[in-house]
Amino acid sequence: MPRRVIPFPPMLNALALCLLLSGPARPATPAPDKVVWNPVPNVLFRIDSKPAKLWTMYHAGKDKKEKRFLLQLGARYLMIDTQLRLITEYDPASFEKKDKGYEMTRDEKALKVLASEDWILRDVGTSFLIHLRLKDEGRLLEIQLPKMPDFRNVLW
């Protein structure tokens, strides 16, 4: 049986040559998956019904629902998850200062989980109240996070 040769168009020849000369495709090295914590303004924080002295509250930059918060209390870093009702403590070395906030890798492991009880999560009008007790330390934490007013239904 005679073999029939199909001519290869010159344009495809040039394309094949370019692909061969470009070399092997390099796999993209994924950037480390990081969480950026930005400060939350106008937060009220109390420990045992008294104002705390050295503290700052942060929220994750891409967390739209704001269910996780980072509380820097002196040299301690406590992550408060309002959905799971869980408080975890992190090593201060796992955070890097970035502008006004902090940055940490997403897969960072917590040092320990703090036992907590008496959780109250409530919308109190102009703010959102988080009220809880740390079992082992016997401390009562109260956080009031301001809410943005909803002007969608206001008639002008």
OpenMM code with the backbone's topology and positions (N, CA, C; nanometers):
from openmm import Vec3, app, unit

residues = "MET PRO ARG ARG VAL ILE PRO PHE PRO PRO MET LEU ASN ALA LEU ALA LEU CYS LEU LEU LEU SER GLY PRO ALA ARG PRO ALA THR PRO ALA PRO ASP LYS VAL VAL TRP ASN PRO VAL PRO ASN VAL LEU PHE ARG ILE ASP SER LYS PRO ALA LYS LEU TRP THR MET TYR HIS ALA GLY LYS ASP LYS LYS GLU LYS ARG PHE LEU LEU GLN LEU GLY ALA ARG TYR LEU MET ILE ASP THR GLN LEU ARG LEU ILE THR GLU TYR ASP PRO ALA SER PHE GLU LYS LYS ASP LYS GLY TYR GLU MET THR ARG ASP GLU LYS ALA LEU LYS VAL LEU ALA SER GLU ASP TRP ILE LEU ARG ASP VAL GLY THR SER PHE LEU ILE HIS LEU ARG LEU LYS ASP GLU GLY ARG LEU LEU GLU ILE GLN LEU PRO LYS MET PRO ASP PHE ARG ASN VAL LEU TRP".split()
positions = [
    Vec3(0.0819, -0.1162, 0.0000),
    Vec3(0.0000, 0.0000, 0.0000),
    Vec3(0.0876, 0.1243, 0.0000),
    Vec3(0.0640, 0.2111, -0.0935),
    Vec3(0.1475, 0.3311, -0.0988),
    Vec3(0.1110, 0.4266, 0.0147),
    Vec3(0.2138, 0.4936, 0.0685),
    Vec3(0.1915, 0.5922, 0.1749),
    Vec3(0.1679, 0.7266, 0.1127),
    Vec3(0.0666, 0.7928, 0.1657),
    Vec3(0.0361, 0.9252, 0.1166),
    Vec3(0.0906, 1.0280, 0.2162),
    Vec3(0.1633, 1.1238, 0.1715),
    Vec3(0.2227, 1.2261, 0.2562),
    Vec3(0.1327, 1.3491, 0.2537),
    Vec3(0.0952, 1.3937, 0.3749),
    Vec3(0.0123, 1.5143, 0.3873),
    Vec3(0.1070, 1.6303, 0.4135),
    Vec3(0.1039, 1.7327, 0.3276),
    Vec3(0.1968, 1.8449, 0.3472),
    Vec3(0.1607, 1.9240, 0.4741),
    Vec3(0.2623, 1.9633, 0.5473),
    Vec3(0.2461, 2.0422, 0.6698),
    Vec3(0.2522, 2.1893, 0.6308),
    Vec3(0.1502, 2.2697, 0.6633),
    Vec3(0.1534, 2.4115, 0.6253),
    Vec3(0.2732, 2.4823, 0.6872),
    Vec3(0.3342, 2.5744, 0.6144),
    Vec3(0.4542, 2.6436, 0.6634),
    Vec3(0.4292, 2.7217, 0.7926),
    Vec3(0.3088, 2.7738, 0.8117),
    Vec3(0.2788, 2.8513, 0.9325),
    Vec3(0.2834, 2.7608, 1.0563),
    Vec3(0.2307, 2.6389, 1.0431),
    Vec3(0.2352, 2.5448, 1.1553),
    Vec3(0.3777, 2.4983, 1.1807),
    Vec3(0.4567, 2.4910, 1.0755),
    Vec3(0.5985, 2.4579, 1.0912),
    Vec3(0.6680, 2.5620, 1.1794),
    Vec3(0.6450, 2.6876, 1.1509),
    Vec3(0.7067, 2.7967, 1.2272),
    Vec3(0.6588, 2.7953, 1.3721),
    Vec3(0.5312, 2.7679, 1.3942),
    Vec3(0.4751, 2.7627, 1.5290),
    Vec3(0.5362, 2.6479, 1.6082),
    Vec3(0.5501, 2.5327, 1.5452),
    Vec3(0.6111, 2.4182, 1.6122),
    Vec3(0.7557, 2.4475, 1.6482),
    Vec3(0.8274, 2.5136, 1.5610),
    Vec3(0.9666, 2.5483, 1.5869),
    Vec3(0.9779, 2.6449, 1.7055),
    Vec3(0.8880, 2.7442, 1.7111),
    Vec3(0.8885, 2.8402, 1.8231),
    Vec3(0.8607, 2.7709, 1.9551),
    Vec3(0.7681, 2.6769, 1.9551),
    Vec3(0.7357, 2.6045, 2.0780),
    Vec3(0.8528, 2.5189, 2.1242),
    Vec3(0.9232, 2.4588, 2.0307),
    Vec3(1.0379, 2.3775, 2.0677),
    Vec3(1.1529, 2.4619, 2.1219),
    Vec3(1.1733, 2.5794, 2.0627),
    Vec3(1.2835, 2.6654, 2.1054),
    Vec3(1.2555, 2.7392, 2.2357),
    Vec3(1.1284, 2.7513, 2.2720),
    Vec3(1.0964, 2.8256, 2.3945),
    Vec3(1.1358, 2.7492, 2.5201),
    Vec3(1.1635, 2.6212, 2.5073),
    Vec3(1.2096, 2.5434, 2.6210),
    Vec3(1.0939, 2.4856, 2.7005),
    Vec3(1.1286, 2.4081, 2.8004),
    Vec3(1.0230, 2.3453, 2.8801),
    Vec3(0.9502, 2.4498, 2.9648),
    Vec3(0.8235, 2.4240, 2.9847),
    Vec3(0.7437, 2.5157, 3.0674),
    Vec3(0.7873, 2.5009, 3.2121),
    Vec3(0.8116, 2.6135, 3.2763),
    Vec3(0.8525, 2.6127, 3.4169),
    Vec3(0.7281, 2.6153, 3.5042),
    Vec3(0.7210, 2.5283, 3.6023),
    Vec3(0.6058, 2.5339, 3.6913),
    Vec3(0.6132, 2.6594, 3.7775),
    Vec3(0.5020, 2.7259, 3.7903),
    Vec3(0.4982, 2.8476, 3.8712),
    Vec3(0.5086, 2.8092, 4.0179),
    Vec3(0.5988, 2.8745, 4.0906),
    Vec3(0.6104, 2.8471, 4.2335),
    Vec3(0.5009, 2.9258, 4.3046),
    Vec3(0.4148, 2.8563, 4.3747),
    Vec3(0.3051, 2.9267, 4.4403),
    Vec3(0.3565, 3.0143, 4.5536),
    Vec3(0.3014, 3.1319, 4.5618),
    Vec3(0.3359, 3.2222, 4.6717),
    Vec3(0.2756, 3.1672, 4.7998),
    Vec3(0.3434, 3.1845, 4.9112),
    Vec3(0.2867, 3.1330, 5.0353),
    Vec3(0.1525, 3.2005, 5.0629),
    Vec3(0.0557, 3.1192, 5.0989),
    Vec3(-0.0786, 3.1681, 5.1250),
    Vec3(-0.0777, 3.2383, 5.2604),
    Vec3(-0.0995, 3.3693, 5.2590),
    Vec3(-0.0900, 3.4487, 5.3816),
    Vec3(-0.2212, 3.5188, 5.4118),
    Vec3(-0.2426, 3.5439, 5.5392),
    Vec3(-0.3583, 3.6193, 5.5860),
    Vec3(-0.3073, 3.7544, 5.6340),
    Vec3(-0.3702, 3.8602, 5.5880),
    Vec3(-0.3332, 3.9952, 5.6303),
    Vec3(-0.4376, 4.0423, 5.7301),
    Vec3(-0.3919, 4.0822, 5.8484),
    Vec3(-0.4802, 4.1298, 5.9547),
    Vec3(-0.4715, 4.2821, 5.9605),
    Vec3(-0.5854, 4.3491, 5.9407),
    Vec3(-0.5923, 4.4949, 5.9429),
    Vec3(-0.6588, 4.5416, 6.0721),
    Vec3(-0.6153, 4.6547, 6.1287),
    Vec3(-0.6749, 4.7016, 6.2534),
    Vec3(-0.8208, 4.7442, 6.2344),
    Vec3(-0.9001, 4.7189, 6.3359),
    Vec3(-1.0408, 4.7594, 6.3370),
    Vec3(-1.0495, 4.8872, 6.4206),
    Vec3(-1.0983, 4.9973, 6.3628),
    Vec3(-1.1055, 5.1221, 6.4396),
    Vec3(-1.2290, 5.1255, 6.5303),
    Vec3(-1.2213, 5.2069, 6.6326),
    Vec3(-1.3328, 5.2379, 6.7230),
    Vec3(-1.3908, 5.1168, 6.7941),
    Vec3(-1.3059, 5.0266, 6.8368),
    Vec3(-1.3503, 4.9089, 6.9111),
    Vec3(-1.3417, 4.9395, 7.0605),
    Vec3(-1.4403, 4.8929, 7.1352),
    Vec3(-1.4364, 4.9029, 7.2815),
    Vec3(-1.4034, 4.7643, 7.3358),
    Vec3(-1.3056, 4.7586, 7.4257),
    Vec3(-1.2634, 4.6303, 7.4815),
    Vec3(-1.2477, 4.6429, 7.6316),
    Vec3(-1.3045, 4.5468, 7.7033),
    Vec3(-1.2942, 4.5457, 7.8495),
    Vec3(-1.2564, 4.4066, 7.8973),
    Vec3(-1.1774, 4.4044, 8.0035),
    Vec3(-1.1448, 4.2800, 8.0736),
    Vec3(-1.1977, 4.2957, 8.2151),
    Vec3(-1.2826, 4.2052, 8.2561),
    Vec3(-1.3442, 4.2095, 8.3895),
    Vec3(-1.4100, 4.3449, 8.4156),
    Vec3(-1.4804, 4.3972, 8.3170),
    Vec3(-1.5547, 4.5237, 8.3231),
    Vec3(-1.4654, 4.6459, 8.3425),
    Vec3(-1.3356, 4.6324, 8.3140),
    Vec3(-1.2429, 4.7456, 8.3215),
    Vec3(-1.1742, 4.7596, 8.1860),
    Vec3(-1.1474, 4.8820, 8.1409),
    Vec3(-1.0789, 4.8992, 8.0119),
    Vec3(-0.9373, 4.8415, 8.0162),
    Vec3(-0.8992, 4.7731, 7.9116),
    Vec3(-0.7630, 4.7186, 7.9005),
    Vec3(-0.6678, 4.8294, 7.8572),
    Vec3(-0.5394, 4.8130, 7.8894),
    Vec3(-0.4424, 4.9183, 7.8576),
    Vec3(-0.3757, 4.8974, 7.7215),
    Vec3(-0.3127, 4.7855, 7.6991),
    Vec3(-0.2393, 4.7616, 7.5744),
    Vec3(-0.3089, 4.6523, 7.4941),
    Vec3(-0.3804, 4.6930, 7.3925),
    Vec3(-0.4510, 4.5958, 7.3088),
    Vec3(-0.4812, 4.6572, 7.1732),
    Vec3(-0.5019, 4.5721, 7.0740),
    Vec3(-0.5444, 4.6137, 6.9404),
    Vec3(-0.6254, 4.4994, 6.8808),
    Vec3(-0.7333, 4.5339, 6.8109),
    Vec3(-0.8191, 4.4345, 6.7467),
    Vec3(-0.7977, 4.4411, 6.5962),
    Vec3(-0.7839, 4.3249, 6.5330),
    Vec3(-0.7622, 4.3140, 6.3890),
    Vec3(-0.8667, 4.2206, 6.3286),
    Vec3(-0.8947, 4.2387, 6.2006),
    Vec3(-0.9784, 4.1450, 6.1265),
    Vec3(-0.9063, 4.1085, 5.9977),
    Vec3(-0.9392, 3.9905, 5.9448),
    Vec3(-0.8754, 3.9440, 5.8217),
    Vec3(-0.9201, 4.0324, 5.7064),
    Vec3(-0.8270, 4.0724, 5.6230),
    Vec3(-0.8567, 4.1649, 5.5140),
    Vec3(-0.9584, 4.1132, 5.4153),
    Vec3(-0.9582, 3.9831, 5.3850),
    Vec3(-1.0497, 3.9286, 5.2856),
    Vec3(-1.1692, 3.8580, 5.3490),
    Vec3(-1.1850, 3.8675, 5.4795),
    Vec3(-1.2963, 3.8026, 5.5482),
    Vec3(-1.4179, 3.8945, 5.5405),
    Vec3(-1.5072, 3.8678, 5.4469),
    Vec3(-1.6222, 3.9563, 5.4246),
    Vec3(-1.7209, 3.9534, 5.5412),
    Vec3(-1.7408, 3.8376, 5.6010),
    Vec3(-1.8417, 3.8244, 5.7059),
    Vec3(-1.7869, 3.8592, 5.8435),
    Vec3(-1.6576, 3.8756, 5.8539),
    Vec3(-1.5899, 3.9094, 5.9790),
    Vec3(-1.6316, 3.8168, 6.0931),
    Vec3(-1.5919, 3.6919, 6.0795),
    Vec3(-1.6210, 3.5938, 6.1831),
    Vec3(-1.4974, 3.5608, 6.2661),
    Vec3(-1.3795, 3.6017, 6.2163),
    Vec3(-1.2557, 3.5785, 6.2896),
    Vec3(-1.1880, 3.7119, 6.3176),
    Vec3(-1.1407, 3.7260, 6.4402),
    Vec3(-1.0719, 3.8476, 6.4813),
    Vec3(-0.9431, 3.8087, 6.5523),
    Vec3(-0.8447, 3.8974, 6.5424),
    Vec3(-0.7178, 3.8780, 6.6109),
    Vec3(-0.7075, 3.9853, 6.7173),
    Vec3(-0.6897, 3.9434, 6.8407),
    Vec3(-0.6773, 4.0364, 6.9524),
    Vec3(-0.5337, 4.0318, 7.0010),
    Vec3(-0.4647, 4.1451, 6.9884),
    Vec3(-0.3291, 4.1560, 7.0424),
    Vec3(-0.3434, 4.2170, 7.1804),
    Vec3(-0.3155, 4.1372, 7.2793),
    Vec3(-0.3319, 4.1788, 7.4185),
    Vec3(-0.1954, 4.1745, 7.4847),
    Vec3(-0.1276, 4.2893, 7.4858),
    Vec3(0.0096, 4.2933, 7.5341),
    Vec3(0.0975, 4.2151, 7.4379),
    Vec3(0.1613, 4.1085, 7.4870),
    Vec3(0.2464, 4.0244, 7.4025),
    Vec3(0.1733, 3.8995, 7.3549),
    Vec3(0.0456, 3.8862, 7.3872),
    Vec3(-0.0334, 3.7688, 7.3471),
    Vec3(-0.1126, 3.7990, 7.2206),
    Vec3(-0.1274, 3.6962, 7.1374),
    Vec3(-0.2081, 3.7064, 7.0161),
    Vec3(-0.3180, 3.6009, 7.0241),
    Vec3(-0.4416, 3.6459, 7.0392),
    Vec3(-0.5554, 3.5562, 7.0526),
    Vec3(-0.6443, 3.5694, 6.9299),
    Vec3(-0.6741, 3.4566, 6.8656),
    Vec3(-0.7670, 3.4579, 6.7536),
    Vec3(-0.9037, 3.4170, 6.8068),
    Vec3(-1.0026, 3.5019, 6.7802),
    Vec3(-1.1389, 3.4774, 6.8258),
    Vec3(-1.2225, 3.4420, 6.7040),
    Vec3(-1.2754, 3.3206, 6.7019),
    Vec3(-1.3625, 3.2755, 6.5943),
    Vec3(-1.5048, 3.2756, 6.6485),
    Vec3(-1.5865, 3.3717, 6.6026),
    Vec3(-1.7226, 3.3842, 6.6554),
    Vec3(-1.8160, 3.2779, 6.6004),
    Vec3(-1.7844, 3.2216, 6.4855),
    Vec3(-1.8705, 3.1179, 6.4287),
    Vec3(-1.8518, 2.9857, 6.5037),
    Vec3(-1.7273, 2.9489, 6.5305),
    Vec3(-1.6980, 2.8251, 6.6036),
    Vec3(-1.6992, 2.8448, 6.7550),
    Vec3(-1.7038, 2.9704, 6.7991),
    Vec3(-1.6948, 3.0059, 6.9423),
    Vec3(-1.5698, 2.9434, 7.0029),
    Vec3(-1.4587, 2.9852, 6.9464),
    Vec3(-1.3305, 2.9267, 6.9802),
    Vec3(-1.2261, 3.0367, 6.9927),
    Vec3(-1.1388, 3.0247, 7.0932),
    Vec3(-1.0275, 3.1187, 7.1108),
    Vec3(-0.8984, 3.0376, 7.1094),
    Vec3(-0.8060, 3.0776, 7.0207),
    Vec3(-0.6765, 3.0114, 7.0118),
    Vec3(-0.5664, 3.1142, 7.0319),
    Vec3(-0.4589, 3.0706, 7.0942),
    Vec3(-0.3446, 3.1587, 7.1183),
    Vec3(-0.2335, 3.1218, 7.0219),
    Vec3(-0.1695, 3.2232, 6.9632),
    Vec3(-0.0634, 3.2034, 6.8642),
    Vec3(0.0682, 3.2588, 6.9168),
    Vec3(0.1758, 3.2037, 6.8631),
    Vec3(0.3101, 3.2483, 6.8951),
    Vec3(0.3328, 3.3858, 6.8314),
    Vec3(0.3826, 3.4839, 6.9063),
    Vec3(0.4077, 3.6165, 6.8479),
    Vec3(0.5065, 3.6135, 6.7309),
    Vec3(0.5938, 3.5138, 6.7238),
    Vec3(0.6912, 3.5048, 6.6152),
    Vec3(0.6258, 3.4664, 6.4828),
    Vec3(0.5022, 3.4190, 6.4854),
    Vec3(0.4354, 3.3780, 6.3615),
    Vec3(0.3739, 3.4955, 6.2862),
    Vec3(0.3823, 3.6155, 6.3416),
    Vec3(0.3265, 3.7351, 6.2781),
    Vec3(0.4377, 3.8271, 6.2309),
    Vec3(0.4181, 3.8834, 6.1121),
    Vec3(0.5106, 3.9818, 6.0574),
    Vec3(0.4381, 4.1149, 6.0480),
    Vec3(0.5019, 4.2222, 6.0896),
    Vec3(0.4428, 4.3555, 6.0815),
    Vec3(0.4337, 4.3971, 5.9357),
    Vec3(0.3166, 4.4421, 5.8923),
    Vec3(0.2973, 4.4880, 5.7547),
    Vec3(0.2103, 4.6129, 5.7601),
    Vec3(0.2687, 4.7279, 5.7309),
    Vec3(0.2014, 4.8575, 5.7400),
    Vec3(0.1437, 4.8735, 5.8801),
    Vec3(0.0114, 4.8898, 5.8897),
    Vec3(-0.0525, 4.9057, 6.0208),
    Vec3(-0.0987, 4.7736, 6.0791),
    Vec3(-0.0942, 4.6685, 5.9992),
    Vec3(-0.1455, 4.5397, 6.0437),
    Vec3(-0.0372, 4.4348, 6.0548),
    Vec3(-0.0794, 4.3097, 6.0515),
    Vec3(0.0112, 4.1959, 6.0602),
    Vec3(-0.0193, 4.0982, 5.9482),
    Vec3(0.0779, 4.0116, 5.9222),
    Vec3(0.0629, 3.9098, 5.8196),
    Vec3(0.1110, 3.7776, 5.8778),
    Vec3(0.0371, 3.6705, 5.8480),
    Vec3(0.0765, 3.5381, 5.8945),
    Vec3(0.0410, 3.4359, 5.7874),
    Vec3(0.1096, 3.3221, 5.7875),
    Vec3(0.0758, 3.2176, 5.6916),
    Vec3(-0.0560, 3.1532, 5.7333),
    Vec3(-0.1331, 3.1137, 5.6323),
    Vec3(-0.2671, 3.0598, 5.6579),
    Vec3(-0.2625, 2.9262, 5.7325),
    Vec3(-0.1570, 2.8478, 5.7106),
    Vec3(-0.1497, 2.7165, 5.7743),
    Vec3(-0.0738, 2.7177, 5.9068),
    Vec3(-0.0587, 2.8348, 5.9673),
    Vec3(0.0097, 2.8485, 6.0958),
    Vec3(-0.0680, 2.7740, 6.2049),
    Vec3(0.0039, 2.6987, 6.2859),
    Vec3(-0.0588, 2.6213, 6.3936),
    Vec3(-0.0634, 2.7036, 6.5220),
    Vec3(-0.1736, 2.6912, 6.5934),
    Vec3(-0.1905, 2.7624, 6.7197),
    Vec3(-0.1091, 2.6947, 6.8291),
    Vec3(-0.0666, 2.7739, 6.9284),
    Vec3(0.0041, 2.7171, 7.0425),
    Vec3(-0.0911, 2.6343, 7.1273),
    Vec3(-0.2082, 2.6924, 7.1569),
    Vec3(-0.3070, 2.6206, 7.2372),
    Vec3(-0.4445, 2.6810, 7.2164),
    Vec3(-0.5434, 2.6010, 7.2485),
    Vec3(-0.6822, 2.6453, 7.2455),
    Vec3(-0.7200, 2.6806, 7.3878),
    Vec3(-0.7752, 2.8006, 7.4058),
    Vec3(-0.8149, 2.8448, 7.5394),
    Vec3(-0.9594, 2.8036, 7.5648),
    Vec3(-0.9817, 2.7421, 7.6790),
    Vec3(-1.1172, 2.7017, 7.7156),
    Vec3(-1.1987, 2.8264, 7.7459),
    Vec3(-1.3174, 2.8326, 7.6875),
    Vec3(-1.4033, 2.9496, 7.7083),
    Vec3(-1.5470, 2.9046, 7.7304),
    Vec3(-1.6258, 2.9927, 7.7905),
    Vec3(-1.7661, 2.9630, 7.8186),
    Vec3(-1.8457, 3.0923, 7.8220),
    Vec3(-1.9759, 3.0808, 7.8384),
    Vec3(-2.0678, 3.1953, 7.8517),
    Vec3(-2.0587, 3.2909, 7.7335),
    Vec3(-2.0580, 3.2378, 7.6134),
    Vec3(-2.0499, 3.3208, 7.4938),
    Vec3(-2.1825, 3.3933, 7.4720),
    Vec3(-2.1751, 3.5223, 7.4475),
    Vec3(-2.2910, 3.6013, 7.4052),
    Vec3(-2.2479, 3.6782, 7.2805),
    Vec3(-2.3165, 3.6528, 7.1709),
    Vec3(-2.2925, 3.7244, 7.0457),
    Vec3(-2.4222, 3.7947, 7.0123),
    Vec3(-2.4214, 3.9279, 7.0116),
    Vec3(-2.5464, 3.9997, 6.9968),
    Vec3(-2.5270, 4.1290, 6.9183),
    Vec3(-2.6255, 4.1596, 6.8377),
    Vec3(-2.6321, 4.2866, 6.7666),
    Vec3(-2.6998, 4.3859, 6.8605),
    Vec3(-2.6274, 4.4900, 6.9007),
    Vec3(-2.6821, 4.5867, 6.9966),
    Vec3(-2.7021, 4.7239, 6.9319),
    Vec3(-2.7517, 4.7248, 6.8106),
    Vec3(-2.7807, 4.8511, 6.7426),
    Vec3(-2.6637, 4.9004, 6.6614),
    Vec3(-2.5848, 4.9892, 6.7167),
    Vec3(-2.4740, 5.0486, 6.6428),
    Vec3(-2.3463, 4.9667, 6.6509),
    Vec3(-2.3478, 4.8587, 6.7278),
    Vec3(-2.2292, 4.7751, 6.7392),
    Vec3(-2.2681, 4.6283, 6.7548),
    Vec3(-2.1662, 4.5430, 6.7475),
    Vec3(-2.1839, 4.4000, 6.7636),
    Vec3(-2.1090, 4.3602, 6.8894),
    Vec3(-2.1768, 4.2935, 6.9838),
    Vec3(-2.1209, 4.2595, 7.1141),
    Vec3(-2.0708, 4.1155, 7.1155),
    Vec3(-1.9481, 4.0973, 7.1621),
    Vec3(-1.8907, 3.9655, 7.1871),
    Vec3(-1.8562, 3.9615, 7.3349),
    Vec3(-1.9180, 3.8688, 7.4055),
    Vec3(-1.9019, 3.8589, 7.5502),
    Vec3(-1.8675, 3.7132, 7.5809),
    Vec3(-1.7575, 3.6888, 7.6529),
    Vec3(-1.7175, 3.5517, 7.6839),
    Vec3(-1.6322, 3.5492, 7.8089),
    Vec3(-1.6182, 3.4293, 7.8635),
    Vec3(-1.5346, 3.4095, 7.9822),
    Vec3(-1.4274, 3.3058, 7.9500),
    Vec3(-1.3026, 3.3391, 7.9834),
    Vec3(-1.1926, 3.2437, 7.9713),
    Vec3(-1.1942, 3.1557, 8.0962),
    Vec3(-1.2191, 3.0269, 8.0783),
    Vec3(-1.2384, 2.9358, 8.1917),
    Vec3(-1.1167, 2.9275, 8.2829),
    Vec3(-1.0011, 2.8938, 8.2266),
    Vec3(-0.8817, 2.8692, 8.3082),
    Vec3(-0.8303, 2.9944, 8.3772),
    Vec3(-0.8432, 3.1092, 8.3129),
    Vec3(-0.7934, 3.2338, 8.3693),
    Vec3(-0.8993, 3.3070, 8.4506),
    Vec3(-1.0251, 3.2710, 8.4319),
    Vec3(-1.1335, 3.3355, 8.5058),
    Vec3(-1.1581, 3.4792, 8.4624),
    Vec3(-1.1168, 3.5149, 8.3438),
    Vec3(-1.1321, 3.6520, 8.2935),
    Vec3(-1.2572, 3.6641, 8.2085),
    Vec3(-1.3226, 3.7779, 8.2200),
    Vec3(-1.4409, 3.8089, 8.1410),
    Vec3(-1.4010, 3.9098, 8.0336),
    Vec3(-1.4170, 3.8728, 7.9052),
    Vec3(-1.3814, 3.9611, 7.7945),
    Vec3(-1.5089, 4.0151, 7.7316),
    Vec3(-1.5106, 4.1445, 7.7044),
    Vec3(-1.6238, 4.2071, 7.6371),
    Vec3(-1.5705, 4.2971, 7.5268),
    Vec3(-1.6167, 4.2696, 7.4035),
    Vec3(-1.5711, 4.3435, 7.2864),
    Vec3(-1.6937, 4.4018, 7.2175),
    Vec3(-1.6887, 4.5306, 7.1850),
    Vec3(-1.7949, 4.5942, 7.1073),
    Vec3(-1.7348, 4.6446, 6.9774),
    Vec3(-1.7758, 4.5807, 6.8684),
    Vec3(-1.7268, 4.6157, 6.7349),
    Vec3(-1.8276, 4.7059, 6.6667),
    Vec3(-1.7867, 4.8215, 6.6158),
    Vec3(-1.8822, 4.9115, 6.5505),
    Vec3(-1.9329, 4.8536, 6.4190),
    Vec3(-2.0573, 4.8831, 6.3862),
    Vec3(-2.1168, 4.8409, 6.2594),
    Vec3(-2.1301, 4.9619, 6.1694),
    Vec3(-2.1188, 4.9379, 6.0404),
    Vec3(-2.1448, 5.0448, 5.9444),
    Vec3(-2.2954, 5.0612, 5.9323),
    Vec3(-2.3461, 5.1846, 5.9363),
    Vec3(-2.4906, 5.2036, 5.9216),
    Vec3(-2.5368, 5.1652, 5.7816),
    Vec3(-2.6583, 5.1121, 5.7749),
    Vec3(-2.7170, 5.0688, 5.6485),
    Vec3(-2.8080, 5.1798, 5.5976),
    Vec3(-2.7642, 5.2477, 5.4928),
    Vec3(-2.8429, 5.3586, 5.4365),
    Vec3(-2.9202, 5.3184, 5.3132),
    Vec3(-2.9334, 5.1891, 5.2863),
    Vec3(-3.0024, 5.1462, 5.1652),
    Vec3(-3.1521, 5.1767, 5.1691),
    Vec3(-3.2136, 5.1735, 5.2852),
    Vec3(-3.3583, 5.1930, 5.2927),
    Vec3(-3.3992, 5.3337, 5.3368),
    Vec3(-3.3050, 5.4239, 5.3413),
    Vec3(-3.3354, 5.5595, 5.3850),
    Vec3(-3.3962, 5.6382, 5.2679),
    Vec3(-3.5091, 5.7016, 5.2935),
    Vec3(-3.5726, 5.7856, 5.1907),
    Vec3(-3.5205, 5.9272, 5.2049),
    Vec3(-3.4810, 5.9842, 5.0955),
    Vec3(-3.4286, 6.1206, 5.0986),
    Vec3(-3.5329, 6.2150, 5.0556),
] * unit.nanometer
topology = app.Topology()
chain = topology.addChain("A")
for resn in residues:
    res = topology.addResidue(resn, chain)
    for name in ("N", "CA", "C"):
        topology.addAtom(name, app.Element.getBySymbol(name[0]), res)
